[in-house]
Amino acid sequence: MLGFIKYRAHNDYQGFDAFKNKEWLPVYNRDKRAYDDILEKNRGYLVDNDLTWLFADFSELPSSAAALWTDLKLGDKSIRRAQQAKLKKHISRQQELFNKRGLKVRRRHFF
């Protein structure tokens, strides 16, 4: 959530909300349609290989973005810490999956 970092620097919850709704959400919705199509076409393989969690985690991103907006608006850093923990867990799980399959992982830091 690089957009969050930009607006967090100024505690600009209104700017983050505009970014989230006008820039991030339209791209997310486009990608979600593509991921939903992949999920439907490959459901058997994804279930058999315990990969459906990737799609579930992706589906939770809008609620995470809303929580980060709340963090900025209220200044409640516990919300941010909870989102960081959730994201770190997801990234760690992805990295484990990639490592098992011999794929290279490019590390990025968020927040």
DOGU-657554 format. One line per 3 residues: for each residue x, y negated, z of C-alpha. Coordinates in Angstrom, 2 decimals, padded with zeros to 5 digits, always signed. Layout:
% residues N
X/Y/Z  ... $
% end
This chain:
% residues 111
+000.00/+000.00/+000.00  +002.41/-002.59/-001.22  -000.47/-005.06/-001.50 $
-001.09/-004.69/+002.21  +002.52/-005.56/+003.00  +002.26/-008.75/+000.95 $
-000.85/-009.97/+002.76  +000.22/-008.68/+006.18  +003.21/-011.03/+006.07 $
+000.74/-013.95/+006.32  -002.05/-012.20/+008.24  -004.20/-012.96/+005.20 $
-007.15/-010.58/+005.54  -009.20/-012.57/+003.00  -006.45/-012.37/+000.39 $
-006.05/-008.66/+001.07  -009.80/-008.17/+000.71  -009.78/-009.93/-002.67 $
-006.76/-007.89/-003.80  -008.37/-004.66/-002.58  -011.70/-005.29/-004.28 $
-010.56/-006.95/-007.53  -007.25/-005.26/-008.28  -006.75/-002.07/-006.30 $
-010.27/-000.61/-006.20  -010.91/-000.75/-009.98  -007.65/+001.14/-010.62 $
-008.45/+003.60/-007.84  -011.94/+004.24/-009.28  -010.49/+004.87/-012.74 $
-007.94/+007.29/-011.33  -010.57/+008.95/-009.12  -012.66/+009.79/-012.17 $
-009.60/+011.40/-013.78  -008.76/+013.33/-010.59  -012.37/+014.49/-010.22 $
-012.22/+015.82/-013.78  -008.98/+017.68/-013.02  -010.49/+019.07/-009.83 $
-013.55/+020.39/-011.63  -011.61/+021.93/-014.50  -009.04/+023.57/-012.20 $
-011.05/+024.24/-009.04  -010.30/+027.98/-008.99  -006.55/+027.48/-009.28 $
-006.54/+024.66/-006.75  -008.54/+026.68/-004.23  -006.43/+029.82/-004.77 $
-003.24/+027.81/-004.23  -004.52/+025.72/-001.30  -004.18/+022.44/-003.18 $
-007.64/+020.93/-002.76  -006.32/+018.87/+000.18  -004.53/+016.66/-002.36 $
-007.88/+015.56/-003.72  -009.44/+015.17/-000.29  -006.58/+012.93/+000.83 $
-006.92/+010.86/-002.34  -010.65/+010.44/-001.66  -009.88/+008.98/+001.78 $
-007.82/+006.07/+000.43  -010.71/+003.54/+000.28  -011.49/+004.12/+003.96 $
-007.79/+003.64/+004.77  -007.78/+000.37/+002.81  -010.86/-000.77/+004.73 $
-009.16/+000.11/+008.02  -006.11/-001.93/+007.05  -008.36/-004.88/+006.23 $
-009.86/-004.55/+009.71  -006.35/-004.47/+011.17  -005.52/-007.76/+009.45 $
-008.79/-009.41/+010.41  -008.74/-008.37/+014.07  -004.99/-008.17/+014.56 $
-005.44/-004.65/+015.97  -002.11/-002.95/+015.33  -003.44/+000.35/+016.69 $
-005.46/+000.64/+013.48  -002.30/+000.19/+011.44  -000.44/+002.76/+013.51 $
-003.24/+005.28/+012.97  -003.15/+004.66/+009.21  +000.64/+004.94/+009.19 $
+000.48/+008.28/+010.99  -002.15/+009.54/+008.57  -000.12/+008.41/+005.55 $
+003.13/+009.86/+006.92  +001.41/+013.20/+007.48  +000.06/+013.19/+003.94 $
+003.43/+012.21/+002.42  +005.21/+014.87/+004.46  +002.75/+017.50/+003.27 $
+003.25/+016.39/-000.33  +007.02/+016.51/+000.06  +006.82/+020.05/+001.44 $
+004.68/+021.08/-001.53  +007.09/+019.51/-004.01  +010.11/+021.07/-002.30 $
+008.49/+024.53/-002.38  +007.98/+024.12/-006.12  +011.45/+022.73/-006.77 $
+010.22/+019.26/-007.71  +012.19/+016.14/-006.88  +010.63/+013.72/-004.44 $
+011.15/+010.00/-004.72  +010.82/+008.51/-001.27  +008.94/+005.26/-000.77 $
+008.32/+003.45/+002.44  +004.98/+001.87/+003.18  +003.98/-000.63/+005.84 $
% end
